[in-house]
């Protein structure tokens, strides 16, 4: 319990700090006007899709490195991290090429020509931060395996400060910088990723006992077995992330057919849920390391303890936002809108209804997130991917659609559909953990 919380605490705060980077972008560009805000929102949506696909593949680095470290094979751990950096540069370069014609992509998706052109300014500036950003993700995994999460938090807090200052300078043209508005947000993202990459590479080479592993040495040396292993483990993770992202994106589009108030209420509820989700995400990242280390040293009891402890901690924590959503929805919505204004009455009523459903949603979302990470520690990523396909795409989406448009539930039906999807995947993955634990015991 102590080992998991000591690792998970800084990682959870790191996730919250990373979440705040996008929040800072939104708040500052919002002062320019609604058109600029829409352009950044559209551009960042496309950017994030590409980033998530790449990030899912690199999520294979921590469990593979942890297993090698647990097996007392530092050479193999070094090779995995090295090949992770190779893959970061490869898929990052492909992402730049894919995102460069952003205006044409937006036009194909039915956006107006003016909005597509301005959104492209953001994308073409931000893409230069993709490769260093992916290198940060890879080295974060390595530092987590070395159980130094506080160093990752320092990197992310530095990134938050740099991003806020760069946003302010480049959006509004202060301190002698040009006034770039939308392009400024993209450049701030790229600058922040470059800075974080430089800091985390220095830490990986110089900090404490990490110096002796020389993890960035001989970067030119290939290891095609490790290279293939990262893709073999990482591609199912990437697919699972994209299926979950697609479900939530579809929910937002469905809300768009129910009116402006429904979209506004849904956005508020989803932002609150996403904020609390950062904590189980941090716990899950700790679980990958703890389980991977136990797998590497062939310790069945340690594998069981690491997995179930993470699930218990995550479940207990998620009771807190669940209770807040159930009993204080009005106060939480008041953080976003004036709840006493008559024109917001409909948004308030819908938001309170969505948050009460989200109270149950929180528990399942936290459990499925941590369970998926526990399974990654076992290198088991294909089964979670298939469970996600069944739960999100085959059952969850049709359930949400049917309840929204063929029953009186409307927007509540979409949230009940999300709850069904997350509940199913949480059950499937928990049962899978139980089965794997029985296998390792025998």
N, C-alpha and C positions, 0 to 999 in steps of 0.2 A: 504493500500500500504506500509506504513512504517513498520507495524507489520510483513508483509510477507517478505519484503526485509531484515529486521533486523534478521529474523530467517533463511532466505534462503542464505544470503551472506556467513556466516561461514560454512554452510552445503555444499555449492558449492565448497568453497576452500578445505573443508575436502575431498570431492570426488576427486578433482584434486590431493591432497596429496596422497590419497589411490591409484589412478591411477599411480602415480609416483613410488610406491613401486615396481610394476612389471617392470617399465621402468628401475629402478636402477638394478634389477636382470639381465635384458637383457644386459644392457650396460657393466656391470662388467664381466659377464660370457662370453660375446663375446670376451673379451681379451684373454681368454684361447684358443679359437679356434672354428671353425665352428661345429665340432662334439659335443663339450660341449654345444654350443648354441642350437643345434638341440635337444639334450637330454633334456635340461631344457624346451625348447618350447613344446616338446611332453609331458613331465611329467606335466607341468603346465596346459596344455589343459585338461588333464584328471582330475586333481585336481580341476580346476575351474568349470568343469561341476558338480561335486559333491557339491562343495561349493555353486554354484548358486541354486541348488535344495533346499539345506538347508536354504539358505538366503531368498528364496522366502517364505518359510513357516514362518520364523521369521519376515517377513515384515508385518505380521498381528498384531504384538505387538503394534506399534505406534498408528494405528487407534483405536484399542480396548482400549488402555490405555488413549488416548485422550478423547474418549467418556466418559469413567468413570470419568476422571478428570473434564471434562466440566459439568458433572452431579453432581459434588461435592461429589463423592463417592471414596475417597482416598483408602479405604479398598479394593474395587474392582480393582482399578488401581494396588495396591500392589500385589494382587493375580494374575493378568494377567502377570505382570513382573516376578513374582516368577515361574509361570508355563512356561513362555517363557524360563527361564533358565533351567528348567527341560527338556523341549523339545530340547534345544540346546545340552544338555548332551546326550540325547537319540539319536537324529539323527546324532550327531557328532560321537558317538561310532559306529553306524551302518556304517557311511561313512569310518571310519578307517578300519573296517572289509572288506568293499567292495573294498577299494583301495589297501589293502595290497598285493594281488597277481597281482600287476601292470604289471609285466613282461609278465605273461600269457595273460592279457588283450591286451597288445600291440601286442603280437604275433598273437592273434586271429584277430587283425585289420590289419595284413599284414606287420608289421614293421620288420626290420632285427633283428636278435638275439642280436647283439652287442648293437644296439641303444636301444632296449627294456630293456636290462640288466642295462645300465647306467641310463636310464630314471627312472627305478624303484628305484635307489639310491635316486633320488630327491624326489620321491613320498613318500617313506618310512620315510624319514626325515621330510618332510613337514606335514604329516598327524597328527603329535603330536600337531600341532598348530590349528587343526580344531575346537576342543571343546572350547578353550579359544577365538578363533576368532569369533565363533558363539555367545558366551557370550557377547563379545564386541558389536556385532550387536544388540542384545537384549537390552543391557543397553544404547546404543546410542539412541534407540527409546524412552526409558524412559526419558533420559536427554533432548531430543528434545521436548517431551511433557511438560517438566518443563521450556521450552523456555530458555535453557542455551547452545546454540549451540557453543559458544566460548570455552566451556570446552571440547567439542568433538573435536574441531579443535586442541586444545593443545595436546590431546591424540594422534591424528593422526600425528602431527608434531614430537612428541617424537618418534612415531613408525617409521617415515621416517628416523630420525637420527640413531636410533638403527639398523634398517635394513641395511642402507648403511654401517655402521661400521662393523656389523656382516658379511655382504657379503664380504667386503674387507678382513677381518681377516680370514674367513674360506675358501674362494675361493683360496686365494694366500698364506695362511699360514704365516701371519706376526704377530708381537707382541707376539710370543710364542705359537700361536695356530697352530693346524695341518693343512696341505694343503689338503683340501677335495674336491675342485673344484665343481663338480655338486652336490654332497651331501651337500656341504657347503651352497649352495643357499637354499636348502630345510630346513636345520637346522636354517639358518638365518630367514626364514619365521616363523618357529615354535617359535623361541626365541622372535621375534618381537610381535607375537600374545600373547604370555604369558605375556610379559611386558605390553602391552596395556591393557590386561585384568586386571592385578593387579592395574594399575593406575585408570581405569574407575570404578572398584569396590570400590576403596577408595573414588573417587569423589561421587559416588552414595550414599555412606554411610555418608560422612562427609561434603560435600560442601553445605554451605548456608542453605536455607530452605529445601533442599532435606533431611537433617538429620532428620527432624521431621516426614518424611513419613516412615522411617525404612523399606525401600523397600527390603533389603536383610535379614530382620529378619524372623525367623521361616521358613527357606527354606525347612524344611522337611515336612511342611504341604501341603497336596494336595488340589486341587480344580478342580475336574474333569470337571465341567461345563466350566470353563475358559480354561482348557486344550483342550477340544473338540472345543471350539470356535476358538482358535488359528489355529487348523488344518483346521476347516471348512472355515475360511477366507483365510488362508495362502496357502493351496494346489492349489487353482486356480491361485493365484499369481505366485507360483512356476512353474506351467504349462505354464503360459503366458511368463514368463522369458525364459523358455527352448525353447518355440516355436520361439521366437525372436532370441535366440542364434542359433538355428538350421538353421533358414533362412540365417543368416549371415555366418555361417560355410559352408552351402551349396554353397553360393555365392563364397567363397574362393576356394572350391573344383572345382566349374565350371570354375573359372578363370584358375585353373591349367591345364585345357584342351586347353586353348588358348595360352599357351606359358609362358616362364619365365618373359618376359617384362610385360605381362598383370598382372601376380601375383604381381610383384614388384610395379607396378603403383597402383594396387588395395590396396596393403598393406599400401602404403603411404597415399592414399586418406582416407582409413578407419581409420588410426591412427589419422589423422587430425579431421575427423568427431567425433571419439570417445572422443577426448580431449574437443571439444566444447560441447559435449553431457553431460559432467560432471556438467555444470551449470544448465540446465533444470532439471537434476536429483536432484540437491540440492534444486531447487525451488519446485520440486514435493514433496520432503520429508517435506518441510515446509508446503505445501498445505495439506498433510495428517493431520498434527497436527492442522492447523487452521480450516479445515473443521470438523475434529473429535471433537474439542472443541465446535464448534458451534452446531453440532449434539447433543452432550451430554447435552448442556444447552437448547436445543430445540429452537434455534434461526434461523428461516427460512431466515431472511434478512442477518444474519451473514454467513450462509451457502453459499448463493448466492455470497455475496461479496468476501468471502475467495476463492471460486473456480474460479470465473471469473477474479479476480485480479491476481491470480497466472498464469492463461493462458495468460493474457495480458502482464505481466512482461516477461514471458518466450518467447512469440512470438516476443516482441520487442528486447530482447537480441539476439535471434537467427538470426535477420536481420544482425547483425554485422558479424558473420562468413559467412553467406550466401553471403554478399557483397564481403568479402575478397576472398571467393572461386571463385566467378564469375569474379572478376576483377584483382585479383593478384595470380592466380594459380601457375605461374612460380616461383614467389618468395617463396611461401609456399613449393613447391616441392624442392626448393633449400636448405631447412633446412635438407633434407634427403640425397640428392645426388648432385654431381657436374653437374649442368644443362648445362654447356658449353662443357662437355666431349662428343665427338662424339658417343662413345659406349652407352651413356645414352639417345640418341635422341629419341629412340622409347618409352622408359619408360616415358620421359618427355611429349611427345605428348599424350600418353594414359592417363597419370596422369592428364594433363590439361583438357582433355575431361571428365574424371570421376568427377573431382572437379566441373566443371560447372553444371553437373547434380546434384552433391551433394549440390549445392547452394539451389536448391528447396527442396531437401531431408532434409536439416537441419531444415527448418521451420516445416515440417510435423513431423519429429522425435521429436523435442522439444515439440510440441503440444500433440502428442500422449503420450509421457512420463508423462507430467504434468497432462493430463486428466485422465490417469490411476491412478495416485496417488490421484487426487481429488475424484475419485470414491471409492478408498480404504477408504477414510475418511468417506464415507457413508456406509462402509462395503459391498459395491457392487463389488465383484470380479469375480463372475461367468459370468456375461455379458461381461466384458472385455476379459475374457478367450475365450469365444465363438467368439467374434469379432476378436481376434488375430488368432484363428484357421481358420476362414474364410479368413481373409486378408493375413496372412503369408503363410499358408500351401495350401489352396485351390485355391487362386488367385495369390498371390505374387510369390511363387516358380515356378509354371507352366509358368507364364508370363516371368519371368527372363530366364528360360530354353528355352522357345520357341524363344524369341528375341535373345538370345545368339547363338543358334545353327541352327535356321531356318530362320534367316533374316541376312542382311549384318551388323547389329549393333554390333555383337560380344560382347566384354566387355561392351560397352555402354548399350547393351540390358540388361545385368545383373543389372547395376545400375538403369536403367529405371524400371526394375522389383521390385527392392527394393523401389524405389520411389512410385510405384503403391501400394505396400503393406502398407507402412507407411502412405501414404495419405488416404487410405481407413480406416485404424484403427483409424487415427486421426479424421476423419469425424464421424465414428460410435460412438466413445467415447464422442466426443463433443455433439452430439445429445442426447446421454444417460444422460449427465450432465444436459442438458436443460430439459429433461423430468423429472428427479428426482427433480430438483429445482421447477418445476411446482407442483409436487406431495406434496412436503413439504410445499408449500405455501397454499395448500388447506387442 
